Amino acid sequence: MKWEGQDQSSNVEDRRGEAGGGGGGGRRIIGGRGIGIGSIAIALVAGWVFGINPLTVLGLLSGGGVEAPQSQQAPAGPAPRPPASDKAAAFVSTVLRDTEQVWGKVMQAGGTTYREPKLVLFRGATPTACGTGESAMGPFYCPGDAKVYVDLDFFDTLSKRLGAPGDFAQAYVIAHEVGHHVQNLMGITAKVDAMRGKVSEAQMNALSVRVELQADCLAGVWAHHSQQGKGWLERGDIEEGLNAASQIGDDTLQKASRGRVVPESFTHGSSQQRVTWFRRGLDTGSFNQCNTFDAK
């Protein structure tokens, strides 16, 4: 992926140098729901990879009360931008800028205006409008503050532990989270969250799968238009993205973490489903082809 030398986004906040991220004591957090590349799938594998109780992650993502470090205070103001010498941060900033350009044009063509999200780099834990975010969640999007949260160490996990190396695999992860932002702007997130408590847990899981698969499709839509505009993808890049979608499927993660697959507990979709919807967006470049809610 020929990304170096491309424009970078100014919407990146670097909280990695802030104090906090651990400490004694705890406080009760009641927050909204974060939407992530892994969410409950990452929770299932959290103990396997990070040695963290999956219930901690699940409580945060569902907006339930969980214990969080007292040292996690809301930032006084916007964090600084990452240093220009930080190559990993420069890559994230470059991909984010391209998503801004692509979705700005796509939504303008559809008669709407794209409001750019912020992307926050952090380590360990950080306060969000959805509660305290932790690295063990993997990258996630918080609708409450319209920010994408990323601990860059996740990309090492993605490559070395989850079997999805490559820069375009990382770009897919970022584009997936931005896809959740697009859903938020379109009112899809609010409609799904309004069903919480009105339907069974199994039905809510099924809705969650459709939300996540749509975000995969939207990541594919971005990749389609991005390649048309920049031509920066190289041989093997598409395969890296498809492999990443496959490696973080619920069935693959469940099999790796506990040796068996429980389809009724899926919240993000199987590996085959994730690959299929990412490929659909990639091949068509059309938001209208990403209606996972009407699909069988």
Secondary structure as UniProt FT lines:
FT   TURN            4..5
FT   STRAND          12..14
FT   TURN            16..17
FT   STRAND          27..29
FT   STRAND          35..36
FT   HELIX           39..49
FT   HELIX           54..61
FT   TURN            62..63
FT   STRAND          66..68
FT   TURN            70..71
FT   TURN            84..85
FT   HELIX           87..109
FT   TURN            110..111
FT   STRAND          118..121
FT   STRAND          125..128
FT   TURN            129..130
FT   STRAND          131..134
FT   HELIX           135..137
FT   STRAND          140..142
FT   TURN            143..146
FT   STRAND          147..150
FT   HELIX           153..160
FT   HELIX           167..185
FT   TURN            186..187
FT   HELIX           188..193
FT   TURN            194..198
FT   HELIX           201..230
FT   TURN            235..236
FT   HELIX           237..247
FT   HELIX           250..258
FT   HELIX           263..265
FT   HELIX           271..284
FT   HELIX           287..290
FT   TURN            292..293
//
